[in-house]
Amino acid sequence: MTAIAKIPDEVLSVLERLHKVFKEKGLKLSVAESCTGGLISHYITALSGASLFFEGGAVTYSASLKEKILGVKAQTIAKYGVISKETASEMAEGVQRLTGSDYALATTGNLGPDVLENKDKGLVYLAVRALDKTYTRELKLSGERGENKEKAAIEALKFLIEIINPQLLLRHQEV
């Protein structure tokens, strides 16, 4: 597989595994990104062959687009905030509904530099919709904004790979 320039080696390794798993199992993937701003989609499509499994994604940065496009409930945002595992879960479920994919990945969080919704810089929530179950993970990142964005994107891809591997399912919290 060949990749475009400037994709870190660690990311390439994860992407190669992701491409292999999705192609071998004949699975479809979609993404809903907020704080990662399309970086996950960029990474997935950096390697040739992504069109065999990647349905697409939505960058829903605002709360209103999370509601309008992905179907995140206004009540969820009012109660838990945009930066929450509940919102991440509904984002993943919404993009899966939109695309009909087998798996969906979502990210939402505060990359910094300021506190948002009374939530510290570096707090990120990931969600993976795996067929009919949703799993979440909380990250507490300590870098600058750009570093946090890259770390959130790669951790989301790693989380997706872990969820696909059935032996690791028990390690994750089901929502």
C-alpha positions in Angstrom: 0.0 0.0 0.0 1.2 3.5 -0.7 0.3 6.6 1.2 0.5 10.3 0.8 3.3 12.2 2.5 3.3 13.4 6.1 1.3 10.5 7.5 3.2 9.4 10.6 4.5 5.8 10.7 2.4 5.0 13.7 -0.7 6.1 11.8 0.3 4.1 8.7 0.6 1.0 10.8 -2.9 1.4 12.2 -4.3 2.3 8.8 -2.8 -0.8 7.2 -4.4 -3.0 9.9 -7.7 -1.2 9.6 -7.8 -1.5 5.8 -6.9 -5.2 6.0 -9.6 -6.0 8.6 -12.4 -4.2 6.8 -11.5 -5.6 3.4 -11.0 -9.2 4.6 -14.3 -9.2 6.5 -16.3 -7.3 3.9 -17.4 -4.6 6.4 -18.4 -1.0 5.8 -17.3 1.9 7.9 -18.5 5.5 8.4 -17.4 8.3 10.7 -18.8 11.3 12.5 -16.2 13.8 13.5 -16.3 16.9 15.6 -13.0 17.8 17.3 -11.0 15.8 14.8 -12.4 17.9 12.0 -12.1 15.3 9.2 -8.7 14.1 10.1 -9.9 10.5 10.6 -11.5 10.5 7.2 -8.3 12.0 5.7 -6.2 9.2 7.3 -8.6 6.4 6.2 -8.5 7.7 2.6 -4.7 8.2 2.6 -4.2 4.6 1.5 -5.6 3.3 -1.7 -8.5 0.9 -1.5 -10.5 2.8 1.1 -13.4 3.0 -1.3 -13.9 -0.8 -0.8 -15.1 -0.2 2.7 -15.3 3.5 3.6 -18.8 4.8 3.1 -18.0 8.4 4.2 -18.3 10.7 7.1 -19.7 13.9 8.5 -17.8 16.7 10.2 -20.4 18.1 12.5 -18.6 20.7 14.5 -21.6 22.6 15.8 -24.3 21.3 18.2 -27.0 22.2 15.7 -25.4 20.1 12.9 -25.0 17.2 15.3 -28.7 17.4 15.8 -29.8 18.1 12.2 -27.5 15.7 10.4 -26.8 13.0 12.9 -29.9 13.1 15.0 -28.2 13.8 18.3 -31.1 14.7 20.7 -31.2 18.3 21.9 -32.0 16.8 25.4 -28.7 14.9 25.3 -26.7 18.0 24.5 -28.6 20.0 27.1 -28.1 17.4 29.8 -24.6 16.1 29.1 -23.1 18.7 26.8 -21.5 18.3 23.3 -18.4 17.0 25.0 -19.8 13.7 26.5 -19.9 10.0 25.9 -23.6 10.3 25.4 -23.2 12.7 22.5 -20.4 10.7 21.0 -22.6 7.6 21.2 -25.5 9.3 19.4 -23.1 10.7 16.8 -21.9 7.2 16.0 -25.4 5.8 15.9 -26.6 8.6 13.7 -23.9 8.3 11.1 -24.4 4.5 11.0 -28.1 5.1 10.3 -27.3 7.6 7.6 -24.9 5.4 5.8 -26.0 1.9 6.6 -22.5 0.9 7.6 -21.6 -2.0 9.7 -19.3 0.1 11.9 -19.3 3.8 12.8 -16.7 5.9 14.6 -17.3 9.2 16.3 -15.3 11.8 18.1 -16.2 14.8 20.2 -14.1 16.8 22.7 -12.2 19.8 23.7 -8.8 20.1 22.1 -8.0 23.3 23.8 -6.7 25.8 24.6 -9.7 26.9 26.7 -12.1 25.2 29.0 -15.5 24.5 27.2 -18.7 23.4 28.9 -16.7 23.4 32.2 -14.6 20.6 30.7 -10.9 20.7 30.6 -8.7 21.0 27.5 -7.8 17.5 26.3 -11.0 15.8 27.2 -12.2 13.7 24.2 -14.9 11.1 23.9 -14.7 8.3 21.3 -17.6 6.1 20.3 -17.7 3.0 18.1 -21.0 1.6 16.8 -20.3 -2.0 16.2 -23.3 -3.5 14.3 -26.0 -3.0 17.0 -23.9 -2.1 20.1 -22.1 1.2 21.0 -18.8 1.4 23.0 -17.2 4.5 24.3 -13.8 5.6 25.6 -12.7 8.7 27.3 -9.3 10.3 26.6 -7.5 12.9 28.6 -4.9 14.4 26.4 -2.2 16.8 27.6 -0.7 18.2 24.4 -1.3 21.4 22.5 -4.4 21.7 20.2 -2.8 20.2 17.1 -1.1 17.3 19.0 -4.4 16.6 20.7 -6.2 16.4 17.4 -3.8 14.0 15.9 -3.7 11.8 19.1 -7.5 11.7 19.2 -7.7 10.6 15.6 -5.2 7.8 16.0 -6.6 6.7 19.3 -10.1 6.5 17.7 -8.7 4.3 14.9 -7.0 2.1 17.4 -10.2 1.8 19.4 -12.1 0.8 16.3 -9.6 -2.0 15.6 -9.9 -3.2 19.2 -13.7 -3.3 19.0 -13.6 -5.3 15.8 -11.4 -7.9 17.5 -14.0 -10.0 19.4 -11.5 -11.2 22.1 -11.2 -7.6 23.2 -14.9 -6.7 23.4 -15.1 -7.4 27.2 -12.5 -4.7 27.9 -14.9 -1.9 26.8 -17.8 -0.3 28.4 -21.1 -0.9 26.6 -23.5 2.1 26.5 
